[in-house]
């Protein structure tokens, strides 16, 4: 099963404050452990929403709005794509993650991805 682990953005990440070197090192070690275990398939951090845009769909109309996405309550600051045997295994790996936003309350979200067999 494939899962996505999403690191939710915080005020500091949306302000463009980069993690301290200690957190970058701990996150690097965690990602290496995931990779060596055959769990991590991909992963990246995202720049603040002020660097992006939002495309809104309304019927056939498309509206592009420059960031930041201030009206959104939850934004994603980064992600990892995992391949695990079960949700329980993904949760166990998620609990081992270094706190992604020290000094602030933060959380990660783990969700399964749809696979082709889900549509049969």
Jmol script that loads the backbone (N, CA, C; Angstrom):
load data "model"
ATOM      1  N   UNK A   1       0.838  -1.173   0.000  1.00  0.00           N
ATOM      2  CA  UNK A   1       0.000   0.000   0.000  1.00  0.00           C
ATOM      3  C   UNK A   1       0.887   1.242   0.000  1.00  0.00           C
ATOM      4  N   UNK A   2       0.428   2.248  -0.718  1.00  0.00           N
ATOM      5  CA  UNK A   2       1.164   3.506  -0.725  1.00  0.00           C
ATOM      6  C   UNK A   2       0.428   4.530   0.132  1.00  0.00           C
ATOM      7  N   UNK A   3       1.215   5.346   0.803  1.00  0.00           N
ATOM      8  CA  UNK A   3       0.692   6.381   1.690  1.00  0.00           C
ATOM      9  C   UNK A   3       1.432   7.675   1.414  1.00  0.00           C
ATOM     10  N   UNK A   4       0.758   8.777   1.699  1.00  0.00           N
ATOM     11  CA  UNK A   4       1.436  10.067   1.690  1.00  0.00           C
ATOM     12  C   UNK A   4       1.420  10.592   3.114  1.00  0.00           C
ATOM     13  N   UNK A   5       2.577  11.030   3.553  1.00  0.00           N
ATOM     14  CA  UNK A   5       2.714  11.675   4.851  1.00  0.00           C
ATOM     15  C   UNK A   5       2.887  13.155   4.538  1.00  0.00           C
ATOM     16  N   UNK A   6       1.951  13.954   5.005  1.00  0.00           N
ATOM     17  CA  UNK A   6       2.008  15.392   4.735  1.00  0.00           C
ATOM     18  C   UNK A   6       2.330  16.139   6.023  1.00  0.00           C
ATOM     19  N   UNK A   7       3.321  17.002   5.950  1.00  0.00           N
ATOM     20  CA  UNK A   7       3.685  17.858   7.069  1.00  0.00           C
ATOM     21  C   UNK A   7       2.878  19.135   6.918  1.00  0.00           C
ATOM     22  N   UNK A   8       2.052  19.422   7.897  1.00  0.00           N
ATOM     23  CA  UNK A   8       1.228  20.629   7.816  1.00  0.00           C
ATOM     24  C   UNK A   8       2.083  21.863   8.086  1.00  0.00           C
ATOM     25  N   UNK A   9       1.783  22.920   7.354  1.00  0.00           N
ATOM     26  CA  UNK A   9       2.499  24.187   7.500  1.00  0.00           C
ATOM     27  C   UNK A   9       2.117  24.861   8.819  1.00  0.00           C
ATOM     28  N   UNK A  10       3.003  25.722   9.278  1.00  0.00           N
ATOM     29  CA  UNK A  10       2.770  26.533  10.473  1.00  0.00           C
ATOM     30  C   UNK A  10       3.056  27.988  10.124  1.00  0.00           C
ATOM     31  N   UNK A  11       2.846  28.869  11.073  1.00  0.00           N
ATOM     32  CA  UNK A  11       3.139  30.283  10.829  1.00  0.00           C
ATOM     33  C   UNK A  11       4.606  30.473  10.437  1.00  0.00           C
ATOM     34  N   UNK A  12       5.501  29.765  11.111  1.00  0.00           N
ATOM     35  CA  UNK A  12       6.932  29.915  10.795  1.00  0.00           C
ATOM     36  C   UNK A  12       7.268  29.385   9.414  1.00  0.00           C
ATOM     37  N   UNK A  13       6.735  28.232   9.035  1.00  0.00           N
ATOM     38  CA  UNK A  13       7.056  27.698   7.701  1.00  0.00           C
ATOM     39  C   UNK A  13       6.447  28.578   6.612  1.00  0.00           C
ATOM     40  N   UNK A  14       5.260  29.095   6.849  1.00  0.00           N
ATOM     41  CA  UNK A  14       4.628  29.999   5.877  1.00  0.00           C
ATOM     42  C   UNK A  14       5.365  31.331   5.799  1.00  0.00           C
ATOM     43  N   UNK A  15       6.082  31.701   6.866  1.00  0.00           N
ATOM     44  CA  UNK A  15       6.885  32.928   6.851  1.00  0.00           C
ATOM     45  C   UNK A  15       8.221  32.695   6.149  1.00  0.00           C
ATOM     46  N   UNK A  16       8.473  31.451   5.732  1.00  0.00           N
ATOM     47  CA  UNK A  16       9.709  31.150   5.016  1.00  0.00           C
ATOM     48  C   UNK A  16      10.894  30.883   5.920  1.00  0.00           C
ATOM     49  N   UNK A  17      10.645  30.713   7.224  1.00  0.00           N
ATOM     50  CA  UNK A  17      11.746  30.422   8.146  1.00  0.00           C
ATOM     51  C   UNK A  17      12.200  28.984   7.934  1.00  0.00           C
ATOM     52  N   UNK A  18      13.461  28.815   7.611  1.00  0.00           N
ATOM     53  CA  UNK A  18      14.008  27.486   7.366  1.00  0.00           C
ATOM     54  C   UNK A  18      14.294  26.775   8.686  1.00  0.00           C
ATOM     55  N   UNK A  19      14.212  25.449   8.690  1.00  0.00           N
ATOM     56  CA  UNK A  19      14.513  24.693   9.911  1.00  0.00           C
ATOM     57  C   UNK A  19      15.953  24.896  10.351  1.00  0.00           C
ATOM     58  N   UNK A  20      16.189  24.742  11.640  1.00  0.00           N
ATOM     59  CA  UNK A  20      17.543  24.826  12.174  1.00  0.00           C
ATOM     60  C   UNK A  20      18.367  23.653  11.650  1.00  0.00           C
ATOM     61  N   UNK A  21      19.683  23.824  11.603  1.00  0.00           N
ATOM     62  CA  UNK A  21      20.555  22.745  11.104  1.00  0.00           C
ATOM     63  C   UNK A  21      20.355  21.418  11.837  1.00  0.00           C
ATOM     64  N   UNK A  22      20.093  21.467  13.150  1.00  0.00           N
ATOM     65  CA  UNK A  22      19.887  20.236  13.921  1.00  0.00           C
ATOM     66  C   UNK A  22      18.654  19.480  13.421  1.00  0.00           C
ATOM     67  N   UNK A  23      17.582  20.208  13.112  1.00  0.00           N
ATOM     68  CA  UNK A  23      16.376  19.563  12.609  1.00  0.00           C
ATOM     69  C   UNK A  23      16.605  19.021  11.203  1.00  0.00           C
ATOM     70  N   UNK A  24      17.307  19.777  10.374  1.00  0.00           N
ATOM     71  CA  UNK A  24      17.618  19.291   9.033  1.00  0.00           C
ATOM     72  C   UNK A  24      18.420  17.985   9.109  1.00  0.00           C
ATOM     73  N   UNK A  25      19.371  17.915  10.031  1.00  0.00           N
ATOM     74  CA  UNK A  25      20.181  16.703  10.184  1.00  0.00           C
ATOM     75  C   UNK A  25      19.314  15.544  10.680  1.00  0.00           C
ATOM     76  N   UNK A  26      18.465  15.793  11.670  1.00  0.00           N
ATOM     77  CA  UNK A  26      17.593  14.734  12.200  1.00  0.00           C
ATOM     78  C   UNK A  26      16.614  14.251  11.137  1.00  0.00           C
ATOM     79  N   UNK A  27      16.079  15.172  10.364  1.00  0.00           N
ATOM     80  CA  UNK A  27      15.149  14.809   9.293  1.00  0.00           C
ATOM     81  C   UNK A  27      15.870  14.017   8.207  1.00  0.00           C
ATOM     82  N   UNK A  28      17.091  14.395   7.905  1.00  0.00           N
ATOM     83  CA  UNK A  28      17.889  13.655   6.935  1.00  0.00           C
ATOM     84  C   UNK A  28      18.141  12.224   7.390  1.00  0.00           C
ATOM     85  N   UNK A  29      18.462  12.055   8.679  1.00  0.00           N
ATOM     86  CA  UNK A  29      18.677  10.701   9.221  1.00  0.00           C
ATOM     87  C   UNK A  29      17.396   9.877   9.148  1.00  0.00           C
ATOM     88  N   UNK A  30      16.267  10.496   9.488  1.00  0.00           N
ATOM     89  CA  UNK A  30      14.962   9.820   9.436  1.00  0.00           C
ATOM     90  C   UNK A  30      14.634   9.404   8.001  1.00  0.00           C
ATOM     91  N   UNK A  31      14.832  10.292   7.054  1.00  0.00           N
ATOM     92  CA  UNK A  31      14.562   9.977   5.652  1.00  0.00           C
ATOM     93  C   UNK A  31      15.477   8.854   5.151  1.00  0.00           C
ATOM     94  N   UNK A  32      16.734   8.871   5.580  1.00  0.00           N
ATOM     95  CA  UNK A  32      17.668   7.803   5.196  1.00  0.00           C
ATOM     96  C   UNK A  32      17.212   6.459   5.774  1.00  0.00           C
ATOM     97  N   UNK A  33      16.753   6.473   7.014  1.00  0.00           N
ATOM     98  CA  UNK A  33      16.249   5.246   7.636  1.00  0.00           C
ATOM     99  C   UNK A  33      15.023   4.711   6.878  1.00  0.00           C
ATOM    100  N   UNK A  34      14.125   5.613   6.496  1.00  0.00           N
ATOM    101  CA  UNK A  34      12.954   5.222   5.703  1.00  0.00           C
ATOM    102  C   UNK A  34      13.367   4.636   4.358  1.00  0.00           C
ATOM    103  N   UNK A  35      14.347   5.257   3.724  1.00  0.00           N
ATOM    104  CA  UNK A  35      14.821   4.793   2.419  1.00  0.00           C
ATOM    105  C   UNK A  35      15.467   3.421   2.542  1.00  0.00           C
ATOM    106  N   UNK A  36      16.339   3.242   3.539  1.00  0.00           N
ATOM    107  CA  UNK A  36      17.020   1.962   3.726  1.00  0.00           C
ATOM    108  C   UNK A  36      16.041   0.836   4.047  1.00  0.00           C
ATOM    109  N   UNK A  37      14.927   1.172   4.691  1.00  0.00           N
ATOM    110  CA  UNK A  37      13.904   0.173   5.018  1.00  0.00           C
ATOM    111  C   UNK A  37      12.997  -0.118   3.828  1.00  0.00           C
ATOM    112  N   UNK A  38      13.185   0.612   2.718  1.00  0.00           N
ATOM    113  CA  UNK A  38      12.346   0.406   1.537  1.00  0.00           C
ATOM    114  C   UNK A  38      10.974   1.050   1.644  1.00  0.00           C
ATOM    115  N   UNK A  39      10.818   1.967   2.589  1.00  0.00           N
ATOM    116  CA  UNK A  39       9.525   2.623   2.834  1.00  0.00           C
ATOM    117  C   UNK A  39       9.373   3.884   1.985  1.00  0.00           C
ATOM    118  N   UNK A  40      10.375   4.764   2.018  1.00  0.00           N
ATOM    119  CA  UNK A  40      10.255   6.072   1.368  1.00  0.00           C
ATOM    120  C   UNK A  40      10.493   5.956  -0.134  1.00  0.00           C
ATOM    121  N   UNK A  41       9.519   6.429  -0.891  1.00  0.00           N
ATOM    122  CA  UNK A  41       9.593   6.430  -2.343  1.00  0.00           C
ATOM    123  C   UNK A  41       9.974   7.809  -2.884  1.00  0.00           C
ATOM    124  N   UNK A  42       9.576   8.862  -2.178  1.00  0.00           N
ATOM    125  CA  UNK A  42       9.877  10.247  -2.566  1.00  0.00           C
ATOM    126  C   UNK A  42       9.569  11.145  -1.375  1.00  0.00           C
ATOM    127  N   UNK A  43      10.095  12.345  -1.401  1.00  0.00           N
ATOM    128  CA  UNK A  43       9.795  13.307  -0.348  1.00  0.00           C
ATOM    129  C   UNK A  43      10.443  14.640  -0.636  1.00  0.00           C
ATOM    130  N   UNK A  44       9.740  15.691  -0.311  1.00  0.00           N
ATOM    131  CA  UNK A  44      10.243  17.049  -0.549  1.00  0.00           C
ATOM    132  C   UNK A  44       9.582  18.017   0.421  1.00  0.00           C
ATOM    133  N   UNK A  45      10.271  19.131   0.660  1.00  0.00           N
ATOM    134  CA  UNK A  45       9.680  20.243   1.371  1.00  0.00           C
ATOM    135  C   UNK A  45       9.109  21.219   0.355  1.00  0.00           C
ATOM    136  N   UNK A  46       8.100  21.951   0.758  1.00  0.00           N
ATOM    137  CA  UNK A  46       7.477  22.931  -0.130  1.00  0.00           C
ATOM    138  C   UNK A  46       7.788  24.337   0.355  1.00  0.00           C
ATOM    139  N   UNK A  47       8.012  25.237  -0.583  1.00  0.00           N
ATOM    140  CA  UNK A  47       8.181  26.643  -0.241  1.00  0.00           C
ATOM    141  C   UNK A  47       6.834  27.185   0.244  1.00  0.00           C
ATOM    142  N   UNK A  48       6.833  28.311   0.952  1.00  0.00           N
ATOM    143  CA  UNK A  48       5.585  28.892   1.449  1.00  0.00           C
ATOM    144  C   UNK A  48       4.593  29.166   0.318  1.00  0.00           C
ATOM    145  N   UNK A  49       3.310  29.179   0.683  1.00  0.00           N
ATOM    146  CA  UNK A  49       2.264  29.403  -0.318  1.00  0.00           C
ATOM    147  C   UNK A  49       2.396  30.765  -0.996  1.00  0.00           C
ATOM    148  N   UNK A  50       3.125  31.698  -0.395  1.00  0.00           N
ATOM    149  CA  UNK A  50       3.343  33.001  -1.035  1.00  0.00           C
ATOM    150  C   UNK A  50       4.162  32.863  -2.320  1.00  0.00           C
ATOM    151  N   UNK A  51       4.844  31.750  -2.491  1.00  0.00           N
ATOM    152  CA  UNK A  51       5.617  31.499  -3.702  1.00  0.00           C
ATOM    153  C   UNK A  51       4.817  30.775  -4.778  1.00  0.00           C
ATOM    154  N   UNK A  52       3.585  30.436  -4.485  1.00  0.00           N
ATOM    155  CA  UNK A  52       2.776  29.666  -5.427  1.00  0.00           C
ATOM    156  C   UNK A  52       1.519  30.386  -5.849  1.00  0.00           C
ATOM    157  N   UNK A  53       0.685  29.658  -6.531  1.00  0.00           N
ATOM    158  CA  UNK A  53      -0.610  30.165  -6.975  1.00  0.00           C
ATOM    159  C   UNK A  53      -1.671  29.112  -6.689  1.00  0.00           C
ATOM    160  N   UNK A  54      -2.901  29.529  -6.747  1.00  0.00           N
ATOM    161  CA  UNK A  54      -4.036  28.618  -6.635  1.00  0.00           C
ATOM    162  C   UNK A  54      -4.861  28.767  -7.901  1.00  0.00           C
ATOM    163  N   UNK A  55      -5.218  27.635  -8.500  1.00  0.00           N
ATOM    164  CA  UNK A  55      -6.105  27.630  -9.662  1.00  0.00           C
ATOM    165  C   UNK A  55      -7.471  27.170  -9.172  1.00  0.00           C
ATOM    166  N   UNK A  56      -8.474  28.018  -9.334  1.00  0.00           N
ATOM    167  CA  UNK A  56      -9.836  27.718  -8.898  1.00  0.00           C
ATOM    168  C   UNK A  56     -10.680  27.358 -10.110  1.00  0.00           C
ATOM    169  N   UNK A  57     -11.430  26.256  -9.988  1.00  0.00           N
ATOM    170  CA  UNK A  57     -12.277  25.765 -11.068  1.00  0.00           C
ATOM    171  C   UNK A  57     -13.729  26.059 -10.738  1.00  0.00           C
ATOM    172  N   UNK A  58     -14.445  26.627 -11.692  1.00  0.00           N
ATOM    173  CA  UNK A  58     -15.879  26.852 -11.574  1.00  0.00           C
ATOM    174  C   UNK A  58     -16.473  26.560 -12.946  1.00  0.00           C
ATOM    175  N   UNK A  59     -16.984  25.341 -13.125  1.00  0.00           N
ATOM    176  CA  UNK A  59     -17.443  24.927 -14.448  1.00  0.00           C
ATOM    177  C   UNK A  59     -16.274  24.922 -15.406  1.00  0.00           C
ATOM    178  N   UNK A  60     -16.378  25.675 -16.490  1.00  0.00           N
ATOM    179  CA  UNK A  60     -15.286  25.740 -17.466  1.00  0.00           C
ATOM    180  C   UNK A  60     -14.342  26.917 -17.205  1.00  0.00           C
ATOM    181  N   UNK A  61     -14.655  27.728 -16.202  1.00  0.00           N
ATOM    182  CA  UNK A  61     -13.839  28.895 -15.874  1.00  0.00           C
ATOM    183  C   UNK A  61     -12.688  28.514 -14.944  1.00  0.00           C
ATOM    184  N   UNK A  62     -11.508  29.098 -15.203  1.00  0.00           N
ATOM    185  CA  UNK A  62     -10.323  28.917 -14.361  1.00  0.00           C
ATOM    186  C   UNK A  62      -9.855  30.282 -13.895  1.00  0.00           C
ATOM    187  N   UNK A  63      -9.646  30.401 -12.593  1.00  0.00           N
ATOM    188  CA  UNK A  63      -9.149  31.645 -12.025  1.00  0.00           C
ATOM    189  C   UNK A  63      -7.847  31.349 -11.296  1.00  0.00           C
ATOM    190  N   UNK A  64      -6.808  32.112 -11.616  1.00  0.00           N
ATOM    191  CA  UNK A  64      -5.511  31.946 -10.969  1.00  0.00           C
ATOM    192  C   UNK A  64      -5.341  33.063  -9.948  1.00  0.00           C
ATOM    193  N   UNK A  65      -5.042  32.675  -8.704  1.00  0.00           N
ATOM    194  CA  UNK A  65      -4.839  33.630  -7.621  1.00  0.00           C
ATOM    195  C   UNK A  65      -3.430  33.449  -7.081  1.00  0.00           C
ATOM    196  N   UNK A  66      -2.678  34.538  -7.030  1.00  0.00           N
ATOM    197  CA  UNK A  66      -1.338  34.475  -6.464  1.00  0.00           C
ATOM    198  C   UNK A  66      -1.420  34.190  -4.972  1.00  0.00           C
ATOM    199  N   UNK A  67      -0.405  33.450  -4.450  1.00  0.00           N
ATOM    200  CA  UNK A  67      -0.306  33.204  -3.021  1.00  0.00           C
ATOM    201  C   UNK A  67       0.047  34.487  -2.294  1.00  0.00           C
ATOM    202  N   UNK A  68      -0.009  34.525  -1.003  1.00  0.00           N
ATOM    203  CA  UNK A  68      -0.224  33.372  -0.137  1.00  0.00           C
ATOM    204  C   UNK A  68      -1.683  32.966  -0.064  1.00  0.00           C
ATOM    205  N   UNK A  69      -1.894  31.743   0.359  1.00  0.00           N
ATOM    206  CA  UNK A  69      -3.250  31.193   0.482  1.00  0.00           C
ATOM    207  C   UNK A  69      -3.750  31.435   1.898  1.00  0.00           C
ATOM    208  N   UNK A  70      -3.972  32.700   2.219  1.00  0.00           N
ATOM    209  CA  UNK A  70      -4.315  33.079   3.592  1.00  0.00           C
ATOM    210  C   UNK A  70      -5.696  32.598   4.022  1.00  0.00           C
ATOM    211  N   UNK A  71      -6.593  32.367   3.068  1.00  0.00           N
ATOM    212  CA  UNK A  71      -7.939  31.938   3.438  1.00  0.00           C
ATOM    213  C   UNK A  71      -8.004  30.447   3.759  1.00  0.00           C
ATOM    214  N   UNK A  72      -6.931  29.730   3.479  1.00  0.00           N
ATOM    215  CA  UNK A  72      -6.884  28.304   3.759  1.00  0.00           C
ATOM    216  C   UNK A  72      -6.412  28.082   5.184  1.00  0.00           C
ATOM    217  N   UNK A  73      -7.118  27.222   5.917  1.00  0.00           N
ATOM    218  CA  UNK A  73      -6.743  26.975   7.303  1.00  0.00           C
ATOM    219  C   UNK A  73      -5.554  26.033   7.417  1.00  0.00           C
ATOM    220  N   UNK A  74      -5.475  25.035   6.543  1.00  0.00           N
ATOM    221  CA  UNK A  74      -4.366  24.087   6.610  1.00  0.00           C
ATOM    222  C   UNK A  74      -3.665  24.010   5.266  1.00  0.00           C
ATOM    223  N   UNK A  75      -2.354  24.175   5.303  1.00  0.00           N
ATOM    224  CA  UNK A  75      -1.516  24.085   4.108  1.00  0.00           C
ATOM    225  C   UNK A  75      -0.472  22.999   4.335  1.00  0.00           C
ATOM    226  N   UNK A  76       0.038  22.458   3.268  1.00  0.00           N
ATOM    227  CA  UNK A  76       1.067  21.429   3.340  1.00  0.00           C
ATOM    228  C   UNK A  76       2.435  22.087   3.191  1.00  0.00           C
ATOM    229  N   UNK A  77       3.368  21.725   4.079  1.00  0.00           N
ATOM    230  CA  UNK A  77       4.727  22.272   4.020  1.00  0.00           C
ATOM    231  C   UNK A  77       5.708  21.280   3.410  1.00  0.00           C
ATOM    232  N   UNK A  78       5.318  20.020   3.341  1.00  0.00           N
ATOM    233  CA  UNK A  78       6.194  19.000   2.778  1.00  0.00           C
ATOM    234  C   UNK A  78       5.474  17.665   2.743  1.00  0.00           C
ATOM    235  N   UNK A  79       6.097  16.696   2.096  1.00  0.00           N
ATOM    236  CA  UNK A  79       5.466  15.382   1.982  1.00  0.00           C
ATOM    237  C   UNK A  79       6.520  14.300   1.825  1.00  0.00           C
ATOM    238  N   UNK A  80       6.118  13.083   2.129  1.00  0.00           N
ATOM    239  CA  UNK A  80       6.898  11.886   1.829  1.00  0.00           C
ATOM    240  C   UNK A  80       5.930  10.859   1.270  1.00  0.00           C
ATOM    241  N   UNK A  81       6.345  10.182   0.228  1.00  0.00           N
ATOM    242  CA  UNK A  81       5.553   9.106  -0.347  1.00  0.00           C
ATOM    243  C   UNK A  81       6.146   7.796   0.150  1.00  0.00           C
ATOM    244  N   UNK A  82       5.304   6.976   0.780  1.00  0.00           N
ATOM    245  CA  UNK A  82       5.760   5.740   1.399  1.00  0.00           C
ATOM    246  C   UNK A  82       5.091   4.533   0.777  1.00  0.00           C
ATOM    247  N   UNK A  83       5.763   3.400   0.896  1.00  0.00           N
ATOM    248  CA  UNK A  83       5.165   2.111   0.556  1.00  0.00           C
ATOM    249  C   UNK A  83       5.276   1.251   1.812  1.00  0.00           C
ATOM    250  N   UNK A  84       4.142   0.945   2.413  1.00  0.00           N
ATOM    251  CA  UNK A  84       4.093   0.175   3.653  1.00  0.00           C
ATOM    252  C   UNK A  84       3.127  -0.995   3.478  1.00  0.00           C
ATOM    253  N   UNK A  85       3.219  -1.939   4.374  1.00  0.00           N
ATOM    254  CA  UNK A  85       2.335  -3.097   4.331  1.00  0.00           C
ATOM    255  C   UNK A  85       0.926  -2.769   4.825  1.00  0.00           C
ATOM    256  N   UNK A  86       0.806  -1.737   5.685  1.00  0.00           N
ATOM    257  CA  UNK A  86      -0.491  -1.417   6.279  1.00  0.00           C
ATOM    258  C   UNK A  86      -0.483   0.005   6.819  1.00  0.00           C
ATOM    259  N   UNK A  87      -1.662   0.497   7.145  1.00  0.00           N
ATOM    260  CA  UNK A  87      -1.774   1.806   7.792  1.00  0.00           C
ATOM    261  C   UNK A  87      -1.063   1.783   9.139  1.00  0.00           C
ATOM    262  N   UNK A  88      -1.162   0.675   9.836  1.00  0.00           N
ATOM    263  CA  UNK A  88      -0.518   0.562  11.143  1.00  0.00           C
ATOM    264  C   UNK A  88       0.999   0.730  11.027  1.00  0.00           C
ATOM    265  N   UNK A  89       1.598   0.135   9.982  1.00  0.00           N
ATOM    266  CA  UNK A  89       3.032   0.300   9.773  1.00  0.00           C
ATOM    267  C   UNK A  89       3.359   1.760   9.462  1.00  0.00           C
ATOM    268  N   UNK A  90       2.531   2.400   8.636  1.00  0.00           N
ATOM    269  CA  UNK A  90       2.746   3.815   8.309  1.00  0.00           C
ATOM    270  C   UNK A  90       2.658   4.677   9.570  1.00  0.00           C
ATOM    271  N   UNK A  91       1.720   4.358  10.438  1.00  0.00           N
ATOM    272  CA  UNK A  91       1.577   5.121  11.696  1.00  0.00           C
ATOM    273  C   UNK A  91       2.832   4.963  12.547  1.00  0.00           C
ATOM    274  N   UNK A  92       3.347   3.740  12.641  1.00  0.00           N
ATOM    275  CA  UNK A  92       4.556   3.515  13.433  1.00  0.00           C
ATOM    276  C   UNK A  92       5.734   4.322  12.887  1.00  0.00           C
ATOM    277  N   UNK A  93       5.878   4.378  11.565  1.00  0.00           N
ATOM    278  CA  UNK A  93       6.939   5.203  10.979  1.00  0.00           C
ATOM    279  C   UNK A  93       6.667   6.679  11.249  1.00  0.00           C
ATOM    280  N   UNK A  94       5.414   7.110  11.139  1.00  0.00           N
ATOM    281  CA  UNK A  94       5.070   8.505  11.392  1.00  0.00           C
ATOM    282  C   UNK A  94       5.394   8.946  12.805  1.00  0.00           C
ATOM    283  N   UNK A  95       5.206   8.063  13.763  1.00  0.00           N
ATOM    284  CA  UNK A  95       5.493   8.396  15.164  1.00  0.00           C
ATOM    285  C   UNK A  95       6.991   8.554  15.417  1.00  0.00           C
ATOM    286  N   UNK A  96       7.820   8.030  14.529  1.00  0.00           N
ATOM    287  CA  UNK A  96       9.267   8.144  14.670  1.00  0.00           C
ATOM    288  C   UNK A  96       9.805   9.442  14.066  1.00  0.00           C
ATOM    289  N   UNK A  97       8.979  10.177  13.359  1.00  0.00           N
ATOM    290  CA  UNK A  97       9.404  11.405  12.690  1.00  0.00           C
ATOM    291  C   UNK A  97       9.851  12.439  13.714  1.00  0.00           C
ATOM    292  N   UNK A  98      10.982  13.103  13.470  1.00  0.00           N
ATOM    293  CA  UNK A  98      11.339  14.229  14.341  1.00  0.00           C
ATOM    294  C   UNK A  98      10.242  15.292  14.264  1.00  0.00           C
ATOM    295  N   UNK A  99      10.029  16.001  15.362  1.00  0.00           N
ATOM    296  CA  UNK A  99       9.018  17.063  15.361  1.00  0.00           C
ATOM    297  C   UNK A  99       9.334  18.018  14.214  1.00  0.00           C
ATOM    298  N   UNK A 100       8.445  18.121  13.204  1.00  0.00           N
ATOM    299  CA  UNK A 100       8.777  18.925  12.022  1.00  0.00           C
ATOM    300  C   UNK A 100       8.821  20.428  12.277  1.00  0.00           C
ATOM    301  N   UNK A 101       8.199  20.884  13.350  1.00  0.00           N
ATOM    302  CA  UNK A 101       8.144  22.324  13.618  1.00  0.00           C
ATOM    303  C   UNK A 101       8.404  22.589  15.102  1.00  0.00           C
ATOM    304  N   UNK A 102       9.645  22.377  15.570  1.00  0.00           N
ATOM    305  CA  UNK A 102       9.935  22.601  16.991  1.00  0.00           C
ATOM    306  C   UNK A 102       9.558  24.012  17.421  1.00  0.00           C
ATOM    307  N   UNK A 103       9.067  24.133  18.632  1.00  0.00           N
ATOM    308  CA  UNK A 103       8.680  25.431  19.153  1.00  0.00           C
ATOM    309  C   UNK A 103       7.251  25.814  18.802  1.00  0.00           C
ATOM    310  N   UNK A 104       6.604  25.022  17.954  1.00  0.00           N
ATOM    311  CA  UNK A 104       5.213  25.270  17.584  1.00  0.00           C
ATOM    312  C   UNK A 104       4.471  23.943  17.645  1.00  0.00           C
ATOM    313  N   UNK A 105       3.182  23.995  17.909  1.00  0.00           N
ATOM    314  CA  UNK A 105       2.383  22.794  17.752  1.00  0.00           C
ATOM    315  C   UNK A 105       2.379  22.451  16.270  1.00  0.00           C
ATOM    316  N   UNK A 106       2.563  21.190  15.965  1.00  0.00           N
ATOM    317  CA  UNK A 106       2.589  20.777  14.564  1.00  0.00           C
ATOM    318  C   UNK A 106       2.068  19.358  14.459  1.00  0.00           C
ATOM    319  N   UNK A 107       1.717  18.977  13.255  1.00  0.00           N
ATOM    320  CA  UNK A 107       1.285  17.607  13.046  1.00  0.00           C
ATOM    321  C   UNK A 107       1.567  17.173  11.624  1.00  0.00           C
ATOM    322  N   UNK A 108       1.507  15.864  11.438  1.00  0.00           N
ATOM    323  CA  UNK A 108       1.599  15.286  10.109  1.00  0.00           C
ATOM    324  C   UNK A 108       0.312  14.517   9.867  1.00  0.00           C
ATOM    325  N   UNK A 109      -0.018  14.369   8.620  1.00  0.00           N
ATOM    326  CA  UNK A 109      -1.202  13.604   8.230  1.00  0.00           C
ATOM    327  C   UNK A 109      -0.733  12.458   7.350  1.00  0.00           C
ATOM    328  N   UNK A 110      -1.245  11.275   7.619  1.00  0.00           N
ATOM    329  CA  UNK A 110      -0.895  10.089   6.836  1.00  0.00           C
ATOM    330  C   UNK A 110      -2.173   9.589   6.170  1.00  0.00           C
ATOM    331  N   UNK A 111      -2.137   9.515   4.841  1.00  0.00           N
ATOM    332  CA  UNK A 111      -3.321   9.064   4.103  1.00  0.00           C
ATOM    333  C   UNK A 111      -2.932   8.067   3.034  1.00  0.00           C
ATOM    334  N   UNK A 112      -3.765   7.032   2.854  1.00  0.00           N
ATOM    335  CA  UNK A 112      -3.490   6.078   1.778  1.00  0.00           C
ATOM    336  C   UNK A 112      -3.795   6.709   0.427  1.00  0.00           C
ATOM    337  N   UNK A 113      -3.036   6.265  -0.574  1.00  0.00           N
ATOM    338  CA  UNK A 113      -3.288   6.695  -1.948  1.00  0.00           C
ATOM    339  C   UNK A 113      -4.212   5.681  -2.607  1.00  0.00           C
ATOM    340  N   UNK A 114      -5.009   6.127  -3.541  1.00  0.00           N
ATOM    341  CA  UNK A 114      -5.801   5.204  -4.343  1.00  0.00           C
ATOM    342  C   UNK A 114      -4.862   4.397  -5.213  1.00  0.00           C
ATOM    343  N   UNK A 115      -5.155   3.126  -5.350  1.00  0.00           N
ATOM    344  CA  UNK A 115      -4.433   2.235  -6.255  1.00  0.00           C
ATOM    345  C   UNK A 115      -5.408   1.818  -7.343  1.00  0.00           C
ATOM    346  N   UNK A 116      -4.904   1.328  -8.461  1.00  0.00           N
ATOM    347  CA  UNK A 116      -5.767   0.942  -9.574  1.00  0.00           C
ATOM    348  C   UNK A 116      -6.823  -0.086  -9.157  1.00  0.00           C
ATOM    349  N   UNK A 117      -6.467  -1.016  -8.287  1.00  0.00           N
ATOM    350  CA  UNK A 117      -7.439  -2.034  -7.869  1.00  0.00           C
ATOM    351  C   UNK A 117      -8.608  -1.450  -7.072  1.00  0.00           C
ATOM    352  N   UNK A 118      -8.454  -0.237  -6.540  1.00  0.00           N
ATOM    353  CA  UNK A 118      -9.558   0.420  -5.840  1.00  0.00           C
ATOM    354  C   UNK A 118     -10.686   0.783  -6.803  1.00  0.00           C
ATOM    355  N   UNK A 119     -10.395   0.878  -8.086  1.00  0.00           N
ATOM    356  CA  UNK A 119     -11.385   1.314  -9.073  1.00  0.00           C
ATOM    357  C   UNK A 119     -12.019   0.152  -9.824  1.00  0.00           C
ATOM    358  N   UNK A 120     -11.716  -1.058  -9.431  1.00  0.00           N
ATOM    359  CA  UNK A 120     -12.270  -2.224 -10.120  1.00  0.00           C
ATOM    360  C   UNK A 120     -13.480  -2.747  -9.402  1.00  0.00           C
TER     361      UNK A 120
END
end "model"
wireframe off; spacefill off
backbone 0.3
color backbone group
